[in-house]
Amino acid sequence: MDRRFARKLSTAAAWMLLGTALPAAAAPSPREIMEKVTVTRKLDGSEAQVKMTTTDDKGQSRERALTMATKLYDGGKTEKRVYRFVSPADVQGTSILVFDYEEKPDDVWIYLPALRKTRRIVSSQKSQSFMGSEFSYGDLNIPALDDFDYKLAKEDNVKGEACWVIDLTPKSKDVADSDGYSKKTYWVSKDKYTVLRGLYYDKDGKLLKELVAENIKLLDAKNKRYRPMHMEMINKQNGRKSVFESSKVAFAPNTKDEYFTTAYLER
């Protein structure tokens, strides 16, 4: 018998005799988990139809239909996204262009057809509501990893799916002011590395919003890229709720570059 194989066999037997399992591989750090989350949600390109429903504290709902396209640039370090509202009539033609950068503040432009003008949203305004919903512009973007500290709060499950529960706290007051939160807590699927649930705390430390992400779809099997088809944000302080329901989502790496320009917004 090969001596090296015999030594490995005897070591394994010793662990078993001691009633102890072989050492498990080290779990990823909270930062490493969130790094994987940012990669897992990125598709080379995609196109989708989305229904956005907002419901007020009295149960009155309003629906808006929009299209969305995304594409990666700079070796995946920049995700460009464009949203175009198609109905109802009062928002038809309103378009939003996002350059979601990995290591610097994002660029956001909004085109308002009534004004026939494209306006840039500065990074300090990313805590503002996205088209009257309970989602902010920042909620829909990928956060800059270096802006936060990470802590593994516990392990838990969401509807039977094992999760790490990660606390994200801003590293500075400027980051907190821009983001709009004093802390965020994410339930991250151990299997898919996607966020299944989130809690958002206001600057006084009180619970402000809860995110629920469901119907997670594998859109790029080769690179294991996932997207939630249903995202729900519940405001715990004012009773409002917003839902993004995606349909006809297509993995489309050849999405046209012209979509991601301010000139396209104004067409």
Buried (B, 14 or more C-beta within 10 A) or exposed (E): EEEEEEEEEEEEEEEEEEEEEEEEEEEBEBBEBBBBBBBBBBBBBBBBBBBBBBBEEEEEEEEBBBBBBBBBEEEEEBBBBBBBBBEEEEBBBBBBBBBBBBEEBBBBBBBBBEEEEBEEBEBEBBBEBBBEBBBBBBBBBBBBBEBBEBEBEEEEEBEEBEBBBBBBBBEEEEBBEBBBBBBBBBBBBBEBBBBBBBBBBBBEEEEBBBBBBBEBEEBBEEEEBBBBBEBBBBBBEEEBBBBBBBEEBEBBEEBEEEBBBEEBBEE
